[in-house]
Amino acid sequence: MQYTLRNVPQHLDAALRANAREQGKSLNEVALETLARGAGLNVTPHRKRDLSDMASTWSEDADFDSALAAQDTVDEAMWPPKRAHKTRARLKPGRAA
């Protein structure tokens, strides 16, 4: 099947051409791959990383624990005490003040 595309914005044309150069592919190949991705069809599988290689690698670090504890400290000078608000007694519906 063949398509003719008109009125391709300059920024899109520039991006497609740059991708084609970077990937060493033709403009047609890159445009088709981009259209397929936009339509929700993955032509080329993207490698996903699940970070399983990092699982169970935690090690205790006293400096890290100290820095984390410092972040949990509240500077009371930055948080003045709340003033008590005077509240009016709520009236029951239908009663005048």
C-alpha atoms as a printed R data frame, in Angstrom:
   type eleno elety resid chain resno       x      y      z
1  ATOM     1    CA   MET     A     1   0.000  0.000  0.000
2  ATOM     2    CA   GLN     A     2   1.235  3.485 -0.768
3  ATOM     3    CA   TYR     A     3   0.376  6.777  0.911
4  ATOM     4    CA   THR     A     4   1.060 10.373  0.028
5  ATOM     5    CA   LEU     A     5   1.347 12.722  2.966
6  ATOM     6    CA   ARG     A     6   0.891 16.448  2.511
7  ATOM     7    CA   ASN     A     7   1.436 19.442  4.772
8  ATOM     8    CA   VAL     A     8   3.977 17.712  7.007
9  ATOM     9    CA   PRO     A     9   5.052 20.359  9.557
10 ATOM    10    CA   GLN     A    10   8.698 21.391  9.353
11 ATOM    11    CA   HIS     A    11   9.444 20.341 12.934
12 ATOM    12    CA   LEU     A    12   8.066 16.846 12.259
13 ATOM    13    CA   ASP     A    13  10.002 16.548  9.003
14 ATOM    14    CA   ALA     A    14  13.200 17.645 10.745
15 ATOM    15    CA   ALA     A    15  12.677 15.165 13.597
16 ATOM    16    CA   LEU     A    16  11.980 12.247 11.254
17 ATOM    17    CA   ARG     A    17  14.996 13.046  9.094
18 ATOM    18    CA   ALA     A    18  17.245 13.404 12.157
19 ATOM    19    CA   ASN     A    19  16.032 10.041 13.493
20 ATOM    20    CA   ALA     A    20  16.669  8.424 10.111
21 ATOM    21    CA   ARG     A    21  20.244  9.761 10.054
22 ATOM    22    CA   GLU     A    22  20.915  8.707 13.654
23 ATOM    23    CA   GLN     A    23  19.565  5.201 13.100
24 ATOM    24    CA   GLY     A    24  21.106  4.760  9.661
25 ATOM    25    CA   LYS     A    25  17.679  4.077  8.169
26 ATOM    26    CA   SER     A    26  15.708  5.540  5.316
27 ATOM    27    CA   LEU     A    27  13.177  8.280  5.933
28 ATOM    28    CA   ASN     A    28  10.481  5.861  4.772
29 ATOM    29    CA   GLU     A    29  11.491  3.219  7.362
30 ATOM    30    CA   VAL     A    30  11.531  5.725 10.202
31 ATOM    31    CA   ALA     A    31   8.195  7.247  9.127
32 ATOM    32    CA   LEU     A    32   6.540  3.810  8.990
33 ATOM    33    CA   GLU     A    33   7.908  2.830 12.407
34 ATOM    34    CA   THR     A    34   6.707  6.144 13.849
35 ATOM    35    CA   LEU     A    35   3.236  5.700 12.355
36 ATOM    36    CA   ALA     A    36   3.040  2.146 13.690
37 ATOM    37    CA   ARG     A    37   4.060  3.261 17.204
38 ATOM    38    CA   GLY     A    38   1.527  6.100 17.051
39 ATOM    39    CA   ALA     A    39  -1.167  3.583 16.117
40 ATOM    40    CA   GLY     A    40  -0.241  1.448 19.117
41 ATOM    41    CA   LEU     A    41   1.625 -1.173 17.109
42 ATOM    42    CA   ASN     A    42   5.163 -1.854 18.251
43 ATOM    43    CA   VAL     A    43   7.098 -2.748 15.141
44 ATOM    44    CA   THR     A    44  10.394 -3.020 16.955
45 ATOM    45    CA   PRO     A    45  10.225 -4.336 20.501
46 ATOM    46    CA   HIS     A    46  11.587 -1.912 23.048
47 ATOM    47    CA   ARG     A    47  13.796 -3.401 25.687
48 ATOM    48    CA   LYS     A    48  12.263 -2.836 29.070
49 ATOM    49    CA   ARG     A    49  14.158 -2.911 32.322
50 ATOM    50    CA   ASP     A    50  12.499 -4.213 35.455
51 ATOM    51    CA   LEU     A    51  15.424 -3.541 37.800
52 ATOM    52    CA   SER     A    52  15.376 -7.151 39.022
53 ATOM    53    CA   ASP     A    53  19.172 -7.115 38.901
54 ATOM    54    CA   MET     A    54  19.084 -4.581 41.730
55 ATOM    55    CA   ALA     A    55  16.620 -6.478 43.929
56 ATOM    56    CA   SER     A    56  17.964 -7.599 47.298
57 ATOM    57    CA   THR     A    57  21.116 -5.526 46.948
58 ATOM    58    CA   TRP     A    58  20.397 -3.066 49.788
59 ATOM    59    CA   SER     A    59  23.266 -2.567 52.152
60 ATOM    60    CA   GLU     A    60  23.234 -0.623 55.383
61 ATOM    61    CA   ASP     A    61  25.036  2.712 55.318
62 ATOM    62    CA   ALA     A    62  25.365  4.770 58.482
63 ATOM    63    CA   ASP     A    63  25.971  8.027 56.584
64 ATOM    64    CA   PHE     A    64  22.814  7.511 54.525
65 ATOM    65    CA   ASP     A    65  20.775  6.696 57.633
66 ATOM    66    CA   SER     A    66  22.097  9.832 59.327
67 ATOM    67    CA   ALA     A    67  21.223 12.022 56.346
68 ATOM    68    CA   LEU     A    68  17.750 10.510 56.166
69 ATOM    69    CA   ALA     A    69  17.183 11.084 59.882
70 ATOM    70    CA   ALA     A    70  18.197 14.737 59.474
71 ATOM    71    CA   GLN     A    71  15.462 15.152 56.868
72 ATOM    72    CA   ASP     A    72  12.874 13.843 59.304
73 ATOM    73    CA   THR     A    73  13.752 16.444 61.933
74 ATOM    74    CA   VAL     A    74  11.197 19.228 62.337
75 ATOM    75    CA   ASP     A    75  12.561 22.702 63.011
76 ATOM    76    CA   GLU     A    76  10.028 23.997 65.531
77 ATOM    77    CA   ALA     A    77  11.139 27.612 64.903
78 ATOM    78    CA   MET     A    78   9.752 27.336 61.374
79 ATOM    79    CA   TRP     A    79   6.347 26.195 62.647
80 ATOM    80    CA   PRO     A    80   4.891 28.664 65.136
81 ATOM    81    CA   PRO     A    81   2.155 27.295 67.380
82 ATOM    82    CA   LYS     A    82  -1.365 27.533 66.005
83 ATOM    83    CA   ARG     A    83  -3.535 30.233 67.502
84 ATOM    84    CA   ALA     A    84  -6.796 29.122 69.004
85 ATOM    85    CA   HIS     A    85  -9.696 30.144 66.794
86 ATOM    86    CA   LYS     A    86 -12.839 31.449 68.383
87 ATOM    87    CA   THR     A    87 -15.729 29.442 67.081
88 ATOM    88    CA   ARG     A    88 -19.356 30.393 67.264
89 ATOM    89    CA   ALA     A    89 -21.787 27.862 68.570
90 ATOM    90    CA   ARG     A    90 -23.667 26.412 65.665
91 ATOM    91    CA   LEU     A    91 -27.345 27.099 65.623
92 ATOM    92    CA   LYS     A    92 -29.871 24.488 64.798
93 ATOM    93    CA   PRO     A    93 -31.596 25.005 61.463
94 ATOM    94    CA   GLY     A    94 -34.600 27.295 61.713
95 ATOM    95    CA   ARG     A    95 -33.422 29.201 64.782
96 ATOM    96    CA   ALA     A    96 -32.563 32.882 64.625
97 ATOM    97    CA   ALA     A    97 -29.378 34.283 66.077
